[in-house]
Amino acid sequence: MTIHSSYIDGGAVLFMAGSMRGTDFSQLHRELVELLRTRRSNIVLDFRGVDHVSYRDAHELAREFDLVRSYQGDLKVAGLSPYVRNILAAAGLYGFLETDTLDSDGVHRPGPARVPRAS
């Protein structure tokens, strides 16, 4: 999996591509920690390029929401394909999924406010 960052007004969009497995969640964690260190606490995870998420490791995403919240930040998920959305929902992460959208140019558009709960 690859992760590329784009910075905007105290925040960032992480563009991800490929399949997400356990080691990829470790890479995502390192990226998020670095963003939080540089005071970029409004973060969107762009899943448009993600074609698969390991069901076994999907719960790791909940820990990342907790991490960002512990820094008074906001982590949102956008661009999920129906297939990836179903994997994350089946892994118990449904409350994290209906948060934001990206337009066709990759610009972040806020969706309805939801407070994700870790499972």
MDTraj code that builds the backbone (N, CA, C; nanometers):
import mdtraj as md
import numpy as np

residues = "MET THR ILE HIS SER SER TYR ILE ASP GLY GLY ALA VAL LEU PHE MET ALA GLY SER MET ARG GLY THR ASP PHE SER GLN LEU HIS ARG GLU LEU VAL GLU LEU LEU ARG THR ARG ARG SER ASN ILE VAL LEU ASP PHE ARG GLY VAL ASP HIS VAL SER TYR ARG ASP ALA HIS GLU LEU ALA ARG GLU PHE ASP LEU VAL ARG SER TYR GLN GLY ASP LEU LYS VAL ALA GLY LEU SER PRO TYR VAL ARG ASN ILE LEU ALA ALA ALA GLY LEU TYR GLY PHE LEU GLU THR ASP THR LEU ASP SER ASP GLY VAL HIS ARG PRO GLY PRO ALA ARG VAL PRO ARG ALA SER".split()
xyz = np.array([
    [0.0842, -0.1180, 0.0000],
    [0.0000, 0.0000, 0.0000],
    [0.0883, 0.1238, 0.0000],
    [0.0416, 0.2261, -0.0661],
    [0.1121, 0.3541, -0.0650],
    [0.0233, 0.4593, 0.0008],
    [0.0882, 0.5554, 0.0648],
    [0.0189, 0.6666, 0.1291],
    [0.0886, 0.7956, 0.0875],
    [0.0107, 0.8913, 0.0385],
    [0.0630, 1.0227, 0.0026],
    [-0.0195, 1.1270, 0.0765],
    [0.0478, 1.2311, 0.1243],
    [-0.0191, 1.3351, 0.2018],
    [-0.0346, 1.4630, 0.1218],
    [-0.1454, 1.5307, 0.1471],
    [-0.1701, 1.6636, 0.0939],
    [-0.2119, 1.7493, 0.2128],
    [-0.1476, 1.8661, 0.2292],
    [-0.1709, 1.9492, 0.3470],
    [-0.2630, 2.0656, 0.3146],
    [-0.3558, 2.0901, 0.4088],
    [-0.4491, 2.2012, 0.3938],
    [-0.4789, 2.2599, 0.5314],
    [-0.4670, 2.3892, 0.5473],
    [-0.5078, 2.4649, 0.6661],
    [-0.5113, 2.3858, 0.7972],
    [-0.3985, 2.3473, 0.8498],
    [-0.3951, 2.2771, 0.9782],
    [-0.4423, 2.1334, 0.9715],
    [-0.4605, 2.0843, 0.8509],
    [-0.5076, 1.9480, 0.8344],
    [-0.4367, 1.8800, 0.7193],
    [-0.4837, 1.7616, 0.6888],
    [-0.4222, 1.6860, 0.5804],
    [-0.5209, 1.5840, 0.5257],
    [-0.4985, 1.5477, 0.4003],
    [-0.5688, 1.4358, 0.3390],
    [-0.4626, 1.3313, 0.3086],
    [-0.4846, 1.2092, 0.3554],
    [-0.3949, 1.0988, 0.3255],
    [-0.4580, 1.0167, 0.2138],
    [-0.3943, 1.0172, 0.0980],
    [-0.4406, 0.9413, -0.0169],
    [-0.3767, 0.8038, -0.0102],
    [-0.4584, 0.7007, -0.0019],
    [-0.4082, 0.5645, 0.0121],
    [-0.4443, 0.4837, -0.1110],
    [-0.3550, 0.3903, -0.1478],
    [-0.3804, 0.3060, -0.2641],
    [-0.3260, 0.1663, -0.2388],
    [-0.3991, 0.0669, -0.2882],
    [-0.3570, -0.0719, -0.2753],
    [-0.4412, -0.1470, -0.1745],
    [-0.3859, -0.2552, -0.1231],
    [-0.4527, -0.3378, -0.0223],
    [-0.3968, -0.3058, 0.1152],
    [-0.4845, -0.3015, 0.2158],
    [-0.4420, -0.2718, 0.3530],
    [-0.4389, -0.3997, 0.4348],
    [-0.3200, -0.4273, 0.4886],
    [-0.3006, -0.5408, 0.5787],
    [-0.2393, -0.4881, 0.7075],
    [-0.2063, -0.5764, 0.7992],
    [-0.1533, -0.5373, 0.9295],
    [-0.0367, -0.4413, 0.9221],
    [0.0619, -0.4696, 0.8384],
    [0.1788, -0.3816, 0.8290],
    [0.1419, -0.2459, 0.7708],
    [0.0401, -0.2428, 0.6867],
    [-0.0045, -0.1155, 0.6300],
    [-0.0697, -0.0275, 0.7359],
    [-0.1378, -0.0883, 0.8302],
    [-0.1955, -0.0102, 0.9401],
    [-0.0849, 0.0491, 1.0264],
    [0.0281, -0.0201, 1.0375],
    [0.1434, 0.0349, 1.1092],
    [0.1976, 0.1569, 1.0359],
    [0.2050, 0.1488, 0.9037],
    [0.2491, 0.2624, 0.8233],
    [0.1521, 0.3799, 0.8398],
    [0.0229, 0.3518, 0.8353],
    [-0.0775, 0.4566, 0.8550],
    [-0.0607, 0.5207, 0.9919],
    [-0.0369, 0.4398, 1.0943],
    [-0.0173, 0.4916, 1.2299],
    [0.1012, 0.5893, 1.2333],
    [0.2119, 0.5513, 1.1719],
    [0.3299, 0.6395, 1.1700],
    [0.2988, 0.7709, 1.0989],
    [0.2258, 0.7633, 0.9893],
    [0.1872, 0.8848, 0.9162],
    [0.1008, 0.9760, 1.0036],
    [0.0055, 0.9170, 1.0740],
    [-0.0832, 0.9965, 1.1598],
    [-0.0065, 1.0600, 1.2748],
    [0.0838, 0.9857, 1.3358],
    [0.1647, 1.0406, 1.4458],
    [0.2456, 1.1597, 1.3963],
    [0.3046, 1.1477, 1.2782],
    [0.3834, 1.2587, 1.2231],
    [0.2955, 1.3809, 1.1973],
    [0.1754, 1.3602, 1.1447],
    [0.0838, 1.4728, 1.1233],
    [0.0474, 1.5393, 1.2556],
    [0.0199, 1.4597, 1.3563],
    [-0.0168, 1.5157, 1.4868],
    [0.1004, 1.5915, 1.5489],
    [0.2211, 1.5433, 1.5290],
    [0.3402, 1.6137, 1.5804],
    [0.3553, 1.7511, 1.5173],
    [0.3148, 1.7634, 1.3926],
    [0.3257, 1.8915, 1.3231],
    [0.1972, 1.9732, 1.3349],
    [0.1145, 1.9342, 1.4302],
    [-0.0106, 2.0053, 1.4626],
    [-0.1110, 2.0069, 1.3479],
    [-0.1103, 1.9033, 1.2690],
    [-0.2128, 1.8851, 1.1656],
    [-0.3095, 1.7812, 1.2199],
    [-0.4163, 1.8295, 1.2816],
    [-0.5043, 1.7384, 1.3544],
    [-0.6400, 1.7152, 1.2889],
    [-0.6681, 1.7820, 1.1793],
    [-0.7904, 1.7562, 1.1032],
    [-0.7503, 1.6739, 0.9810],
    [-0.7796, 1.5447, 0.9881],
    [-0.7247, 1.4514, 0.8899],
    [-0.8370, 1.3731, 0.8228],
    [-0.8262, 1.3608, 0.6902],
    [-0.9190, 1.2797, 0.6130],
    [-0.8396, 1.1654, 0.5510],
    [-0.8899, 1.0445, 0.5664],
    [-0.8313, 0.9278, 0.5012],
    [-0.9076, 0.9037, 0.3721],
    [-0.8412, 0.9219, 0.2603],
    [-0.9026, 0.9041, 0.1288],
    [-0.8803, 0.7598, 0.0852],
    [-0.9867, 0.6811, 0.0879],
    [-0.9816, 0.5384, 0.0549],
    [-1.0108, 0.5097, -0.0921],
    [-1.0202, 0.6126, -0.1767],
    [-1.0588, 0.5879, -0.3164],
    [-0.9673, 0.4901, -0.3881],
    [-0.8397, 0.4854, -0.3515],
    [-0.7465, 0.3950, -0.4175],
    [-0.7285, 0.2619, -0.3478],
    [-0.8020, 0.2394, -0.2400],
    [-0.7881, 0.1147, -0.1637],
    [-0.8837, 0.0110, -0.2214],
    [-0.8276, -0.1020, -0.2649],
    [-0.9114, -0.2050, -0.3257],
    [-0.9473, -0.3185, -0.2314],
    [-0.8785, -0.3279, -0.1183],
    [-0.9080, -0.4344, -0.0213],
    [-0.8527, -0.3955, 0.1153],
    [-0.9259, -0.4332, 0.2202],
    [-0.8799, -0.4170, 0.3583],
    [-0.8916, -0.5525, 0.4251],
    [-0.7865, -0.5936, 0.4913],
    [-0.7883, -0.7207, 0.5623],
    [-0.8922, -0.7147, 0.6745],
    [-0.9882, -0.8047, 0.6686],
    [-1.0918, -0.8099, 0.7721],
    [-1.0288, -0.8307, 0.9097],
    [-0.9282, -0.9161, 0.9162],
    [-0.8611, -0.9461, 1.0438],
    [-0.7967, -0.8240, 1.1065],
    [-0.7485, -0.7322, 1.0242],
    [-0.6743, -0.6170, 1.0744],
    [-0.7550, -0.4874, 1.0754],
    [-0.8773, -0.4911, 1.0247],
    [-0.9573, -0.3687, 1.0107],
    [-0.9813, -0.2989, 1.1439],
    [-0.9864, -0.3747, 1.2533],
    [-1.0103, -0.3137, 1.3850],
    [-0.9008, -0.2148, 1.4233],
    [-0.7836, -0.2261, 1.3596],
    [-0.6739, -0.1327, 1.3865],
    [-0.7145, 0.0109, 1.3559],
    [-0.8053, 0.0288, 1.2626],
    [-0.8499, 0.1625, 1.2261],
    [-0.9175, 0.2333, 1.3441],
    [-0.9892, 0.1595, 1.4266],
    [-1.0547, 0.2200, 1.5434],
    [-0.9524, 0.2813, 1.6375],
    [-0.8378, 0.2175, 1.6514],
    [-0.7322, 0.2724, 1.7384],
    [-0.6787, 0.4046, 1.6838],
    [-0.6777, 0.4187, 1.5530],
    [-0.6297, 0.5437, 1.4938],
    [-0.7267, 0.6587, 1.5218],
    [-0.8562, 0.6291, 1.5211],
    [-0.9544, 0.7319, 1.5590],
    [-0.9308, 0.7751, 1.7033],
    [-0.9062, 0.6792, 1.7916],
    [-0.8791, 0.7114, 1.9315],
    [-0.7525, 0.7945, 1.9458],
    [-0.6487, 0.7597, 1.8701],
    [-0.5229, 0.8347, 1.8745],
    [-0.5453, 0.9801, 1.8363],
    [-0.6105, 1.0033, 1.7237],
    [-0.6307, 1.1401, 1.6764],
    [-0.7181, 1.2179, 1.7742],
    [-0.8213, 1.1556, 1.8264],
    [-0.9059, 1.2226, 1.9265],
    [-0.8281, 1.2583, 2.0518],
    [-0.7310, 1.1758, 2.0900],
    [-0.6523, 1.2046, 2.2103],
    [-0.5701, 1.3325, 2.1938],
    [-0.5499, 1.3754, 2.0692],
    [-0.4814, 1.5019, 2.0400],
    [-0.5817, 1.6118, 2.0050],
    [-0.7069, 1.5935, 2.0433],
    [-0.8167, 1.6846, 2.0125],
    [-0.8294, 1.7061, 1.8623],
    [-0.8019, 1.6016, 1.7865],
    [-0.8119, 1.6090, 1.6417],
    [-0.9388, 1.5440, 1.5899],
    [-0.9515, 1.5470, 1.4596],
    [-1.0687, 1.4915, 1.3927],
    [-1.0202, 1.4064, 1.2760],
    [-1.0555, 1.2796, 1.2773],
    [-1.0185, 1.1873, 1.1710],
    [-1.1453, 1.1415, 1.1013],
    [-1.1470, 1.1568, 0.9692],
    [-1.2640, 1.1173, 0.8911],
    [-1.2217, 1.0243, 0.7797],
    [-1.3162, 0.9461, 0.7345],
    [-1.2943, 0.8506, 0.6266],
    [-1.3780, 0.8951, 0.5072],
    [-1.3194, 0.8892, 0.3883],
    [-1.3916, 0.9277, 0.2672],
    [-1.3486, 0.8375, 0.1518],
    [-1.4326, 0.8314, 0.0498],
    [-1.3975, 0.7624, -0.0729],
    [-1.4004, 0.6112, -0.0664],
    [-1.4803, 0.5555, 0.0234],
    [-1.4862, 0.4092, 0.0356],
    [-1.5657, 0.3476, -0.0789],
    [-1.5106, 0.2434, -0.1368],
    [-1.5886, 0.1664, -0.2339],
    [-1.6909, 0.0843, -0.1550],
    [-1.7985, 0.0420, -0.2177],
    [-1.8953, -0.0423, -0.1465],
    [-1.8302, -0.1682, -0.0880],
    [-1.7363, -0.2266, -0.1600],
    [-1.6681, -0.3479, -0.1130],
    [-1.5882, -0.3212, 0.0155],
    [-1.5063, -0.2148, 0.0157],
    [-1.4259, -0.1822, 0.1342],
    [-1.5163, -0.1383, 0.2488],
    [-1.6213, -0.0617, 0.2180],
    [-1.7168, -0.0192, 0.3215],
    [-1.7780, -0.1417, 0.3905],
    [-1.8140, -0.2433, 0.3115],
    [-1.8731, -0.3639, 0.3698],
    [-1.7751, -0.4388, 0.4589],
    [-1.6492, -0.4442, 0.4192],
    [-1.5482, -0.5097, 0.5033],
    [-1.5349, -0.4369, 0.6361],
    [-1.5242, -0.3046, 0.6313],
    [-1.5090, -0.2271, 0.7545],
    [-1.6342, -0.2360, 0.8414],
    [-1.7501, -0.2339, 0.7788],
    [-1.8749, -0.2461, 0.8545],
    [-1.8832, -0.3831, 0.9216],
    [-1.8464, -0.4882, 0.8487],
    [-1.8496, -0.6232, 0.9056],
    [-1.7500, -0.6387, 1.0200],
    [-1.6446, -0.5581, 1.0174],
    [-1.5440, -0.5623, 1.1243],
    [-1.5861, -0.4774, 1.2442],
    [-1.7067, -0.4203, 1.2390],
    [-1.7582, -0.3435, 1.3521],
    [-1.7269, -0.1957, 1.3477],
    [-1.6875, -0.1433, 1.2335],
    [-1.6491, -0.0029, 1.2230],
    [-1.7543, 0.0826, 1.1540],
    [-1.8777, 0.0372, 1.1497],
    [-1.9814, 0.1083, 1.0767],
    [-1.9946, 0.2544, 1.1204],
    [-1.9824, 0.2827, 1.2477],
    [-1.9966, 0.4189, 1.2974],
    [-1.8918, 0.5152, 1.2467],
    [-1.7846, 0.4652, 1.1891],
    [-1.6788, 0.5503, 1.1376],
    [-1.6978, 0.5856, 0.9899],
    [-1.7879, 0.5198, 0.9215],
    [-1.7844, 0.5197, 0.7762],
    [-1.8647, 0.6287, 0.7068],
    [-1.9727, 0.6716, 0.7614],
    [-2.0596, 0.7684, 0.6937],
    [-2.0224, 0.9098, 0.7335],
    [-1.8973, 0.9486, 0.7150],
    [-1.8560, 1.0782, 0.7654],
    [-1.8377, 1.1840, 0.6590],
    [-1.7556, 1.1601, 0.5600],
    [-1.7223, 1.2644, 0.4639],
    [-1.7186, 1.2101, 0.3225],
    [-1.7164, 1.3036, 0.2297],
    [-1.7040, 1.2667, 0.0898],
    [-1.5929, 1.3492, 0.0266],
    [-1.5481, 1.3060, -0.0869],
    [-1.4522, 1.3808, -0.1678],
    [-1.5174, 1.4019, -0.3029],
    [-1.5013, 1.5224, -0.3578],
    [-1.5577, 1.5424, -0.4910],
    [-1.4646, 1.4811, -0.5954],
    [-1.4993, 1.4931, -0.7208],
    [-1.4225, 1.4266, -0.8265],
    [-1.2790, 1.4775, -0.8359],
    [-1.2504, 1.5957, -0.7824],
    [-1.1145, 1.6494, -0.7833],
    [-1.0376, 1.6160, -0.6561],
    [-1.0989, 1.5381, -0.5666],
    [-1.0325, 1.5019, -0.4423],
    [-1.0438, 1.6073, -0.3342],
    [-1.1325, 1.7057, -0.3529],
    [-1.1516, 1.8092, -0.2528],
    [-1.2447, 1.7571, -0.1452],
    [-1.2057, 1.7771, -0.0216],
    [-1.2816, 1.7292, 0.0933],
    [-1.4090, 1.8096, 0.1123],
    [-1.5214, 1.7398, 0.1242],
    [-1.6513, 1.8018, 0.1507],
    [-1.7059, 1.7420, 0.2791],
    [-1.7185, 1.8222, 0.3852],
    [-1.7683, 1.7671, 0.5119],
    [-1.9071, 1.7080, 0.4973],
    [-1.9274, 1.5971, 0.5669],
    [-2.0578, 1.5332, 0.5714],
    [-2.1211, 1.5553, 0.7072],
    [-2.2252, 1.4809, 0.7392],
    [-2.2910, 1.4981, 0.8674],
    [-2.1979, 1.4632, 0.9818],
    [-2.2067, 1.5400, 1.0884],
    [-2.1208, 1.5153, 1.2042],
    [-2.1632, 1.3867, 1.2734],
    [-2.0673, 1.3030, 1.3020],
    [-2.0919, 1.1784, 1.3764],
    [-1.9767, 1.1600, 1.4713],
    [-2.0071, 1.1044, 1.5836],
    [-1.9021, 1.0735, 1.6796],
    [-1.8753, 0.9246, 1.6733],
    [-1.7602, 0.8854, 1.6162],
    [-1.7305, 0.7437, 1.6051],
    [-1.7054, 0.6815, 1.7425],
    [-1.7443, 0.5585, 1.7567],
    [-1.7196, 0.4849, 1.8799],
    [-1.6274, 0.3691, 1.8494],
    [-1.5276, 0.3527, 1.9325],
    [-1.4381, 0.2382, 1.9172],
    [-1.5091, 0.1139, 1.9649],
    [-1.4853, 0.0003, 1.8949],
    [-1.5489, -0.1228, 1.9385],
    [-1.4504, -0.2105, 2.0108],
])
top = md.Topology()
chain = top.add_chain()
for i, resn in enumerate(residues, 1):
    res = top.add_residue(resn, chain, resSeq=i)
    for name in ("N", "CA", "C"):
        top.add_atom(name, md.element.get_by_symbol(name[0]), res)
traj = md.Trajectory(xyz[None], top)
